[in-house]
Every structure is written in structure tokens, then in C-alpha cells.
Amino acid sequence: MKLLVTGGAGFIGSAVVRHAIAAGHEVINLDALTYAACLENLASVEASPLYRFEKADIRDRDALARIFETHRPTAVMHLAAESHVDRSIDAPDAFIDTNVTGTAHLLQEARAYWERQGRPEGFRFHHVSTDEVFGSLGAEGLFTEETPYAPNSPYSASKAASDHLVRAWHATYGLPVVLSNCSNNYGPFHFPEKLIPVVILNALAGRPIPVYGDGGNVRDWLFVEDHAEALLTIIGQGEVGRSYNVGGNAEAKNIDLVRMICRILDRLLPGAAPHEDLITFVTDRPGHDRRYAIDASRLRDELGWQPRVTLEEGLEQTVAWYLENRPWWQALQDRAGVGDRLGLG
């Protein structure tokens, strides 16, 4: 497979690039290198003859056309997106521009390229999305692929719109697409504005660890390396036009997750224990969804994928990685908005 990955310098995208090259696929990484991108995530593969990098924006139709014609991919995995909910509350225009308009431009150029190539049956356009498009669950139940869309943040609304565009390009133009909606990812190389890195880095600095609201919001946590394997399974084996939910089978309340991380840090850095003393409850995010939970049985039953890493194992690996890779995250802490409280409306 010759795979064009958009957003390949991001957290999930770089994991996909590393896994794809390890599996012997050629990869073209298309990334605009916005604030959350980090080419250092790809240091282990940048010298590989299977890897190419193109600095480009998915909103630039001319650049997209050139990249398709130059590299002639057999598949596209679309991960490029603005993805931080708090930033979407403060600046929704950027999310609409990239996630909606950018996806439309990419679909148009992929379709034009696919048609110039004679509409090959083996071509795939894989759109990677989020479980946040489904809205908020009550205390019971799981998101399935048939759950109605009910996004509650500008971010999730922009991703829902992009999901609908991808389905429309399949129904209207026949573009061979697959879609996936994942739960919250975590792991090494996670950009330091997201919950788990914030907890780790604030604890290391002895700063308050912020927990939104009462800490009772529930998420299903998916180790990023497991997700990368799932995405490559879907693009290689998934049924055209079909959607697949990807989850970690690891529901946890935010406060319980934070305490788990603190206990790991207590073991690894006993001199600074107890880290739980740093936990501070702060004003909740506007429109904060209460619970997400994924039913990934379609992916398991049809394609044979299931997560390998438990939440306990993944958190242990993640905390250890941050302790061992201080130069990586220290270099990112001066980027715009990192360390600031965003999304208060």
C-alpha cells in the first residue's frame, strides 16, 4: 500500500506513520505543521526509504492536486484536524475552516485523482473521526455505529460535518471510503495540552492538577498504538462505505484516571509523593459531555481487531515515557496556549 496520511506529524497520525512503515507500506506524510504538530515524533522513520514528507495544508487545493499526482497513493488516511475541544470553544472558526472546508477540499482532490486513475477498486479514502460526534451518554449504554449524531461542542460539530461529507462523496460520487470513530487516545507523544499529559507535567512541576467540574465525566481510553493498528486494519480490510467504532474497553471517570496517574508517579518519584495533594477542582468546560463509551464489537467481529493494552499498562508506559523524554515535551511548552486554561467561553 502507498499511503497518503494527512496530519502525520500529529499525535495519532505519527503513530500511524510509524506502524505503517514498520509493516512495509510506503507513506507520504502531508502536514501543515500547525502548533500541535511535531516532526520529532517521526525521528525513528524519517530516514526510511519508505517515508516522504510534504508540508502542505488540506485547505490548499493546488498543493493537494500536486501531491496526488507526484506520489500517486493507493490509499488516503485523513487525520488532519483541529482537535482540542477547549480551543474550539474559544476559536470555532479555525475548526470549521480546517475540519469542514479542508475535508471537502481533500475529498474533491482525492475524487479527481481517483477518477483520473480510472476509478481503481483498490483505492481507499479512510476518514478518521471521534466518538464525540455522538454527543453524551447517560449512565448506561454504548455508542454503536448506528447511534444518531448529536455533537455538543464546536469541535465535535465540525467533525460530524466532515463525517457527513465523506459519506456523501461515497453515496454521490462512488468514492470508496471507510470511516472510523474512536474514543479518547493517550500514550507517548501526546501533545501537552490534553488531560493525561497535563496531569503528568503539572505533577512533575508541583503545580495544581486541574480537574474539570466534579471529575465525574467518563471517557473510554484507547492506547494510541492500539488505535494505529486498528486504523491500518480498517483501511486494509474494512468494507467500503462502512463505519467502524474503535474503543479501548477502558471506561474511567476523570477523577479516577487522575488518581491512577498520581499513584504511578508516587511509585516512580516517591520523593514528591503524594501527588494527589495537587488535585484541584476547577470550573467546568461549557457543554462538557458527561460520558462516552464505545461498542467496538463490529471491528472485533468483522475484522478481528481488539485492544491489546489495558488502561493500567498504558498509563504506566505513558508516565514512564514522559519521565524519560523531557526534552521532547519541554520544547513544546512555549507554543501558543500550552499551559493556559482555555475554553471558558
Secondary structure, 3 states (H helix, E strand, C coil): CEEEEECCCCHHHHHHHHHHHHCCCEEEEEECCCCCCCHHHHCCCCCCCCEEEEECCCCCHHHHHHHHHHHCCCEEEECCCCCCHHHHHHCHHHHHHHHHHHHHHHHHHHHHHHHHCCCCCCCEEEEEEEHHHHCCCCCCCCECCCCCCCCCCHHHHHHHHHHHHHHHHHHHHCCCEEEEEECEEECCCCCCCCHHHHHHHHHHHCCCEEEECCCCCEEEEEEHHHHHHHHHHHHHHCCCCCEEEECCCCEEEHHHHHHHHHHHHHHHCHHHCCHHHHEEEECCCCCCCCECCECCHHHHHHHCCCCCCCHHHHHHHHHHHHHHCHHHHHCCCCCCCCCCCCCCC
